[in-house]
Amino acid sequence: MSEQARRGRAVRWAVPVAAIAVVAGAIGAGPVIAAVQGDPVLPERTAEQLLASAAQASQAGLKPMSGTVMQTASLGLPGLPGVPEMGGSSPAALLAGSHELKVWYGGEDKVRFALPGRMSETDLIVNGDQVWLWQSDVNKATRVKAGNTEGAGGPGDGTGRAHEALPTATTPQQLAQKLLGQVGADTTVSVTSTEKVADRAAYQLVLAPKDPSSLVKEVKLALDGETFVPLRIQVYARSAAEPAFEVGFTSVTFSPPAAENFTFTPPAGAKVEETSIGELTEGHGAPQGERLKEGEEIKDKTKTVGRGWTTVAVIPASEMEKLTSAPQGEAPAGQDAGAITDALLQSAKPISGTWGSGKVIQTKLVSALLTDDGRLLVGAVTPEKLSEAAGQK
């Protein structure tokens, strides 16, 4: 493959893959979850006490509960083709619009997610060793086999990674675990006790990066005043007064869900398939072991520059081919990835430094730099910070 062709494929696929990963898994919405201010109803607690209580609650595990989560992203991206304004289970759906998620949690082996669409619904049901993915739009039910799931969270149980089948099934608890794990000397922490989220009194931790090269102004994390379970996360960019990313409960009940929420029988006439969790989350274009091996190799060779809020991930040119190569007809980031990349590249600007030259894309919270020598750098930092990182070979 020629160098020009290789770089063309890198631009087409790797940029959306990395951008989606950063937004979905790191710090990554106009607000739709109203914060109802009221008189303080909770005992005063210091930030240190709240952080300790949140950590203790996380270690104890989530209590049985059910609720509705709303996620909204307003990252300042151009219009993205193929991404619905409401709903959708593609990873690209994390980049724009509002998305509702219904959650039932009865324990580690009893979980259900439901993603309503305009005229459809996608459900993921985990009940012991039974895992089903139901897609009403295509009238298909997929049963996830219990075997061949090494690394899924338990020996052959197939449930630990089941949520990966729905990339947009993101809850405040999942993001809070990552955020709280990053709190350190580079973060200013403050607290208020006058919030109400999903009609529950809540404490609010405000986490603010000290480094001005971070695109994040602050993160507001609302913790339930009784259980200390995260109820809402709002991420504010330095360039905007409203949240650039928000995920939180609009309703929540801390009681065991009814057993019928975790039972599923394919409707009459539905297409029924069977697969493994690896095949379901990695795709069918290559053997599961090969895909997992390549993913681990890319992860091992991807280096990071900086720390905390200003961490930059650097994918070397030698690994870009693995990200961009795929069997004919298969798109690593989904069928809409190419169109999304084309839309993103329209806003790309040339940039250069002692390291060479390239193109940079900046949103409210994430910047991505594709260098002419084939490297990809991504972080929640300014383009100048990416350029600085590009010079550290």
C-alpha positions as CSV (number, residue, x, y, z in Angstrom):
1,M,0.0,0.0,0.0
2,S,1.4,3.4,-0.9
3,E,2.2,6.0,1.8
4,Q,-0.5,8.3,0.4
5,A,-3.1,5.6,0.5
6,R,-2.1,4.5,4.0
7,R,-2.4,8.1,5.3
8,G,-5.7,8.5,3.5
9,R,-7.2,5.5,5.3
10,A,-5.7,6.8,8.6
11,V,-7.5,10.0,8.2
12,R,-10.8,8.3,7.3
13,W,-11.0,5.9,10.2
14,A,-8.6,6.6,13.0
15,V,-9.7,10.1,13.7
16,P,-13.3,9.2,14.6
17,V,-12.2,6.0,16.4
18,A,-9.9,8.0,18.7
19,A,-12.3,11.0,19.1
20,I,-15.2,8.7,20.1
21,A,-12.9,6.9,22.5
22,V,-11.8,10.1,24.2
23,V,-15.3,11.5,24.5
24,A,-16.9,8.3,25.7
25,G,-14.2,7.0,28.0
26,A,-12.5,10.1,29.4
27,I,-13.8,13.5,30.0
28,G,-16.3,13.8,27.9
29,A,-22.8,18.0,27.0
30,G,-27.0,22.3,26.3
31,P,-28.3,20.9,29.6
32,V,-31.5,18.9,29.7
33,I,-31.3,17.7,33.3
34,A,-32.6,20.6,35.4
35,A,-30.8,21.4,38.7
36,V,-33.5,22.5,41.1
37,Q,-31.9,24.7,43.7
38,G,-33.4,24.6,47.2
39,D,-32.7,25.2,50.8
40,P,-29.8,23.1,52.2
41,V,-31.2,19.8,53.5
42,L,-28.0,17.8,53.9
43,P,-25.4,17.9,56.7
44,E,-22.3,19.9,55.7
45,R,-19.4,17.8,54.5
46,T,-16.0,18.7,53.3
47,A,-14.7,17.8,49.9
48,E,-12.4,15.2,51.5
49,Q,-15.2,13.6,53.4
50,L,-17.4,13.4,50.2
51,L,-14.6,11.9,48.2
52,A,-14.0,9.3,50.9
53,S,-17.8,8.5,51.0
54,A,-18.0,8.2,47.2
55,A,-15.0,5.8,47.2
56,Q,-16.5,3.7,50.0
57,A,-19.9,3.5,48.2
58,S,-18.1,2.5,44.9
59,Q,-16.2,-0.3,46.7
60,A,-19.4,-1.5,48.4
61,G,-21.0,-1.9,45.0
62,L,-24.2,-0.5,43.5
63,K,-27.4,-1.1,45.4
64,P,-30.4,-2.5,43.5
65,M,-32.1,0.4,41.7
66,S,-33.8,1.5,38.5
67,G,-34.1,4.8,36.7
68,T,-33.9,6.8,33.5
69,V,-30.7,8.5,32.4
70,M,-30.5,11.4,29.9
71,Q,-27.2,12.0,28.1
72,T,-26.6,15.2,26.1
73,A,-23.5,16.1,24.1
74,S,-22.9,19.6,22.6
75,L,-19.3,19.5,21.7
76,G,-19.4,22.1,19.0
77,L,-19.0,19.6,16.1
78,P,-20.2,20.2,12.6
79,G,-23.4,18.5,11.6
80,L,-22.6,14.8,11.7
81,P,-24.3,12.6,9.1
82,G,-25.8,9.4,10.2
83,V,-26.1,10.5,13.9
84,P,-29.7,10.8,15.1
85,E,-30.6,13.7,17.4
86,M,-32.3,11.3,19.8
87,G,-31.4,7.7,20.4
88,G,-29.1,5.4,18.6
89,S,-26.7,2.6,19.8
90,S,-23.7,3.4,17.6
91,P,-20.6,4.8,19.3
92,A,-20.9,7.8,17.0
93,A,-24.1,8.7,18.7
94,L,-22.1,9.7,21.8
95,L,-20.8,12.7,19.8
96,A,-24.0,14.7,19.4
97,G,-27.6,15.1,20.5
98,S,-29.6,13.8,23.4
99,H,-30.0,10.1,24.3
100,E,-32.3,8.4,26.8
101,L,-31.3,5.2,28.6
102,K,-33.4,3.2,31.0
103,V,-31.6,1.1,33.6
104,W,-32.6,-1.7,35.9
105,Y,-30.0,-3.1,38.3
106,G,-30.8,-6.1,40.5
107,G,-27.2,-7.2,41.1
108,E,-24.0,-8.0,39.2
109,D,-25.8,-10.8,37.3
110,K,-29.2,-9.0,36.8
111,V,-28.8,-5.9,34.6
112,R,-31.0,-4.4,31.9
113,F,-30.4,-1.4,29.6
114,A,-33.0,-0.1,27.2
115,L,-32.2,2.5,24.5
116,P,-35.5,3.9,23.1
117,G,-35.3,5.2,19.5
118,R,-37.8,7.2,17.5
119,M,-39.7,4.1,16.3
120,S,-37.6,1.3,17.9
121,E,-35.9,0.1,21.1
122,T,-32.6,-1.7,21.7
123,D,-32.4,-3.8,24.9
124,L,-29.5,-5.6,26.6
125,I,-30.7,-8.1,29.3
126,V,-28.3,-9.9,31.6
127,N,-29.9,-12.5,33.9
128,G,-27.4,-14.9,35.4
129,D,-25.7,-16.7,32.5
130,Q,-28.4,-15.6,30.1
131,V,-27.5,-12.5,28.0
132,W,-29.8,-11.2,25.2
133,L,-29.5,-8.3,22.9
134,W,-32.8,-7.3,21.4
135,Q,-33.0,-4.9,18.4
136,S,-36.6,-4.1,17.5
137,D,-35.8,-2.1,14.4
138,V,-34.5,-5.2,12.7
139,N,-36.6,-7.7,14.7
140,K,-33.5,-9.6,15.8
141,A,-32.6,-11.2,19.1
142,T,-29.0,-12.2,19.8
143,R,-28.2,-14.7,22.5
144,V,-24.7,-14.3,23.9
145,K,-23.1,-17.6,24.6
146,A,-21.6,-18.1,28.1
147,G,-18.4,-19.8,26.7
148,N,-15.4,-18.3,25.0
149,T,-15.5,-15.1,27.1
150,E,-12.1,-15.1,28.8
151,G,-11.6,-11.7,30.4
152,A,-15.3,-10.9,30.5
153,G,-15.3,-10.4,34.2
154,G,-15.5,-14.0,35.3
155,P,-14.6,-17.5,34.1
156,G,-16.9,-18.1,31.1
157,D,-19.8,-16.1,32.5
158,G,-20.1,-13.7,29.5
159,T,-21.7,-11.0,31.6
160,G,-18.9,-8.7,32.7
161,R,-18.4,-7.1,29.2
162,A,-22.0,-7.4,28.1
163,H,-22.5,-3.6,28.4
164,E,-20.0,-3.1,25.6
165,A,-22.7,-4.3,23.2
166,L,-24.3,-0.9,23.8
167,P,-21.6,1.8,23.6
168,T,-24.1,4.5,24.4
169,A,-25.2,2.8,27.6
170,T,-23.2,5.2,29.8
171,T,-24.3,5.9,33.4
172,P,-23.1,8.5,35.8
173,Q,-21.6,5.8,38.0
174,Q,-19.3,4.6,35.1
175,L,-17.9,8.0,34.4
176,A,-17.6,9.0,38.1
177,Q,-15.3,6.0,38.8
178,K,-12.9,7.3,36.1
179,L,-13.1,10.9,37.2
180,L,-12.7,10.3,40.9
181,G,-9.7,8.1,40.2
182,Q,-8.0,11.1,38.5
183,V,-8.4,13.6,41.4
184,G,-5.0,14.7,42.5
185,A,-2.7,17.7,43.1
186,D,-3.6,19.1,39.7
187,T,-7.3,19.5,40.7
188,T,-9.1,22.1,42.8
189,V,-12.1,20.5,44.6
190,S,-15.0,22.3,46.2
191,V,-18.5,21.3,47.4
192,T,-22.1,22.5,47.7
193,S,-25.0,20.8,49.4
194,T,-28.0,22.6,47.8
195,E,-28.6,20.4,44.7
196,K,-31.6,18.3,43.7
197,V,-31.3,15.7,41.0
198,A,-34.1,13.4,40.0
199,D,-36.0,14.8,43.0
200,R,-33.3,13.7,45.4
201,A,-31.2,15.9,47.6
202,A,-27.6,15.7,46.5
203,Y,-24.1,17.0,47.3
204,Q,-22.2,18.5,44.4
205,L,-18.4,18.1,44.0
206,V,-16.8,20.6,41.6
207,L,-13.5,19.4,40.1
208,A,-11.5,22.1,38.3
209,P,-8.1,21.5,36.5
210,K,-5.4,23.9,37.5
211,D,-3.6,23.7,34.2
212,P,-5.0,26.3,31.7
213,S,-4.0,24.1,28.7
214,S,-6.9,21.8,29.6
215,L,-10.1,22.4,27.6
216,V,-12.1,21.5,30.6
217,K,-13.1,24.3,32.9
218,E,-14.7,22.2,35.5
219,V,-16.7,19.0,36.2
220,K,-19.7,19.0,38.5
221,L,-20.5,15.6,40.1
222,A,-23.7,15.3,42.0
223,L,-23.8,12.5,44.7
224,D,-27.0,11.2,46.2
225,G,-27.2,12.6,49.8
226,E,-28.2,9.2,51.2
227,T,-26.4,6.6,49.2
228,F,-23.6,8.7,47.7
229,V,-24.3,7.1,44.4
230,P,-23.4,9.5,41.5
231,L,-26.6,11.0,40.0
232,R,-25.3,13.4,37.5
233,I,-22.1,14.6,35.8
234,Q,-21.7,17.9,33.9
235,V,-18.6,18.8,32.0
236,Y,-18.0,22.4,31.3
237,A,-15.6,23.6,28.6
238,R,-13.6,26.8,29.1
239,S,-15.2,28.3,26.0
240,A,-18.9,27.8,27.0
241,A,-21.2,28.7,29.8
242,E,-23.4,25.6,29.5
243,P,-22.3,22.0,29.9
244,A,-20.6,20.5,26.8
245,F,-21.4,17.0,28.1
246,E,-24.0,15.9,30.6
247,V,-25.2,12.5,31.8
248,G,-27.6,12.1,34.7
249,F,-30.7,10.6,36.1
250,T,-34.0,12.2,35.5
251,S,-35.7,9.7,37.7
252,V,-34.3,7.0,40.0
253,T,-35.5,4.6,42.7
254,F,-33.3,2.7,45.1
255,S,-35.2,-0.5,45.4
256,P,-35.0,-4.0,43.8
257,P,-36.6,-4.0,40.3
258,A,-39.3,-6.5,39.6
259,A,-38.0,-9.9,38.4
260,E,-39.8,-9.7,35.0
261,N,-37.5,-6.8,34.0
262,F,-34.7,-9.4,33.6
263,T,-36.6,-12.1,31.6
264,F,-36.7,-12.1,27.9
265,T,-38.2,-14.4,25.3
266,P,-37.8,-13.6,21.6
267,P,-41.1,-12.5,20.0
268,A,-42.7,-14.8,17.5
269,G,-41.2,-14.2,14.0
270,A,-38.0,-12.6,15.3
271,K,-34.7,-13.6,13.8
272,V,-32.7,-15.4,16.5
273,E,-28.9,-15.6,16.5
274,E,-26.2,-16.8,18.8
275,T,-22.7,-15.4,19.3
276,S,-20.0,-14.8,21.9
277,I,-19.5,-11.5,23.7
278,G,-16.2,-11.1,21.9
279,E,-17.8,-11.5,18.5
280,L,-20.6,-9.1,19.5
281,T,-18.3,-6.3,20.7
282,E,-15.4,-6.8,18.3
283,G,-17.3,-7.5,15.1
284,H,-17.4,-10.5,12.7
285,G,-14.7,-9.4,10.2
286,A,-11.8,-11.3,11.9
287,P,-11.4,-14.0,14.6
288,Q,-12.0,-12.7,18.1
289,G,-8.5,-13.7,19.3
290,E,-6.8,-11.8,16.4
291,R,-8.8,-8.6,17.1
292,L,-8.1,-8.7,20.8
293,K,-4.4,-9.3,20.2
294,E,-4.2,-6.4,17.8
295,G,-6.1,-4.2,20.2
296,E,-3.7,-5.0,23.0
297,E,-0.7,-4.4,20.7
298,I,-2.0,-0.9,19.8
299,K,-2.7,-0.2,23.5
300,D,0.8,-1.3,24.5
301,K,2.5,0.8,21.8
302,T,0.4,3.9,22.4
303,K,2.3,6.2,24.7
304,T,1.0,9.1,26.7
305,V,2.5,12.5,27.2
306,G,1.6,14.6,30.3
307,R,-0.6,13.5,33.2
308,G,-4.1,14.0,34.6
309,W,-6.3,16.5,32.8
310,T,-3.7,17.3,30.2
311,T,-2.8,13.7,29.2
312,V,-2.2,13.3,25.4
313,A,-2.5,9.9,23.8
314,V,0.0,9.3,21.0
315,I,-0.7,6.5,18.5
316,P,2.5,5.9,16.5
317,A,2.4,5.6,12.7
318,S,3.4,1.9,12.9
319,E,0.1,1.2,14.6
320,M,-2.2,3.3,12.5
321,E,-2.3,0.6,9.8
322,K,-3.9,-1.8,12.3
323,L,-6.5,0.8,13.2
324,T,-7.3,1.5,9.6
325,S,-7.1,-1.9,8.0
326,A,-10.3,-4.0,8.0
327,P,-11.8,-6.6,5.8
328,Q,-13.4,-5.3,2.7
329,G,-16.8,-3.8,3.5
330,E,-16.2,-3.5,7.2
331,A,-15.8,-0.1,8.8
332,P,-13.9,-0.1,12.1
333,A,-15.9,2.7,13.6
334,G,-19.2,1.8,12.0
335,Q,-20.6,2.4,8.5
336,D,-21.0,6.1,9.2
337,A,-17.4,6.7,10.2
338,G,-16.2,7.8,6.8
339,A,-18.9,10.4,6.5
340,I,-18.3,11.6,10.1
341,T,-14.6,12.0,9.3
342,D,-15.3,14.0,6.2
343,A,-17.5,16.4,8.2
344,L,-14.8,16.7,10.9
345,L,-12.0,17.3,8.4
346,Q,-13.9,20.3,7.0
347,S,-13.1,22.1,10.2
348,A,-9.4,20.9,10.4
349,K,-6.7,23.5,10.3
350,P,-3.1,23.2,9.3
351,I,-0.5,23.3,12.1
352,S,3.2,23.0,12.2
353,G,6.1,23.0,14.6
354,T,9.6,21.7,15.1
355,W,8.1,18.2,14.7
356,G,6.8,18.8,11.2
357,S,3.3,19.6,10.1
358,G,-0.2,18.2,10.1
359,K,-3.9,18.9,10.6
360,V,-5.7,19.6,13.9
361,I,-9.4,19.4,14.8
362,Q,-10.6,21.1,18.0
363,T,-14.0,20.7,19.6
364,K,-15.1,22.2,22.9
365,L,-13.5,19.4,24.9
366,V,-11.3,17.4,22.6
367,S,-8.5,18.1,20.2
368,A,-7.0,15.7,17.6
369,L,-3.8,16.1,15.6
370,L,-2.9,14.0,12.6
371,T,0.7,14.6,11.7
372,D,2.1,14.3,8.2
373,D,4.4,11.5,9.4
374,G,1.3,9.4,10.3
375,R,0.9,9.8,14.1
376,L,-2.4,10.6,15.8
377,L,-2.4,12.6,19.0
378,V,-5.7,13.1,21.0
379,G,-6.4,14.8,24.3
380,A,-8.8,17.2,26.1
381,V,-6.2,19.9,25.6
382,T,-5.5,22.9,23.4
383,P,-3.9,22.4,19.9
384,E,-0.8,24.1,21.3
385,K,-0.5,21.4,23.9
386,L,-0.9,18.7,21.2
387,S,1.8,20.4,19.2
388,E,4.1,20.4,22.2
389,A,3.4,16.7,22.7
390,A,4.1,16.0,19.1
391,G,7.7,17.3,19.6
392,Q,8.4,14.8,22.3
393,K,9.4,11.7,20.3
